[in-house]
Every structure is written in structure tokens, then in C-alpha cells.
Amino acid sequence: VAVVTSRSIFTLPVAAHGWFVAAILAIALAAALAILVSFPLPYGQTDVTTNDLSAWWQDSPSDADAAVAGLRLNQLDAARRMNAAKVTTLCVASVAELAGLVLLTVAVIRIVGS
């Protein structure tokens, strides 16, 4: 910062303290949320019992295919819900990152202007 202001001795202006703290908190929140998005989420499992399988074994191929398709649709619905949660978390992280950059810009403007 001393290089930007071309001063040999630099002290951070009090007017910039709050802006820097807010910027650090916003960027830390964005980083934490971004890390959270990278963790795998449980997508749920379908419960198929041995009785279900033995019942389907006796069914016609089209009925068995319909049962398997129903299970796959349940899995797809669970995956969509979990992915929607990840998208929401990532959007909040992006907004926090942008807010942190704006707050940091205001802090730097306060420093240069003082």
C-alpha cells in the first residue's frame, strides 16, 4: 500500500478499516462456500428388497423395465435436488466474492483518497 500511495511510512486510515474487514469476511465466506460445493453430496439411494426383485423376476420384460425405469427416475429426482442445492450455494459464493471485491475497491479508494 505504501508503494501505491508513494509514502515512505504508511498507516492504514481509520476510514478504510471497516471496509477491509468487511471485504475479508465476504471473501472468506465465498471461499468457504466454494469449498463446500466441491464436497460430494449424498444423492440418496433407492431401496430394492429381495422380495421386489423376486416379484419383478416373474414379470414380463416390459413390466420389469417399467419398474427399473421408475427407480431410475427416483434417482434422477434426488440428483436434481442435490444439484439445485449446489447451484444455490455456488451462486451465494459468487455474490459474496463480488461483494468482497466491491468492498475491497472502496477500501483502496479510501486509502488513496486520504
Secondary structure in CASP SS format (residue, H / E / C, confidence):
PFRMAT SS
TARGET T0000
AUTHOR 0000-0000-0000
METHOD secondary structure of the structure
MODEL  1
V C 1.00
A H 1.00
V H 1.00
V H 1.00
T H 1.00
S C 1.00
R C 1.00
S C 1.00
I C 1.00
F C 1.00
T C 1.00
L C 1.00
P C 1.00
V H 1.00
A H 1.00
A H 1.00
H H 1.00
G H 1.00
W H 1.00
F H 1.00
V H 1.00
A H 1.00
A H 1.00
I H 1.00
L H 1.00
A H 1.00
I H 1.00
A H 1.00
L H 1.00
A H 1.00
A H 1.00
A H 1.00
L H 1.00
A H 1.00
I H 1.00
L H 1.00
V H 1.00
S H 1.00
F C 1.00
P C 1.00
L C 1.00
P C 1.00
Y C 1.00
G C 1.00
Q C 1.00
T C 1.00
D C 1.00
V C 1.00
T C 1.00
T H 1.00
N H 1.00
D H 1.00
L H 1.00
S H 1.00
A H 1.00
W H 1.00
W H 1.00
Q C 1.00
D C 1.00
S C 1.00
P H 1.00
S H 1.00
D H 1.00
A H 1.00
D H 1.00
A H 1.00
A H 1.00
V H 1.00
A H 1.00
G H 1.00
L H 1.00
R H 1.00
L H 1.00
N H 1.00
Q H 1.00
L H 1.00
D H 1.00
A H 1.00
A H 1.00
R H 1.00
R H 1.00
M H 1.00
N H 1.00
A H 1.00
A H 1.00
K H 1.00
V H 1.00
T H 1.00
T H 1.00
L H 1.00
C H 1.00
V H 1.00
A H 1.00
S H 1.00
V H 1.00
A H 1.00
E H 1.00
L H 1.00
A H 1.00
G H 1.00
L H 1.00
V H 1.00
L H 1.00
L H 1.00
T H 1.00
V H 1.00
A H 1.00
V H 1.00
I H 1.00
R H 1.00
I H 1.00
V H 1.00
G H 1.00
S C 1.00
END
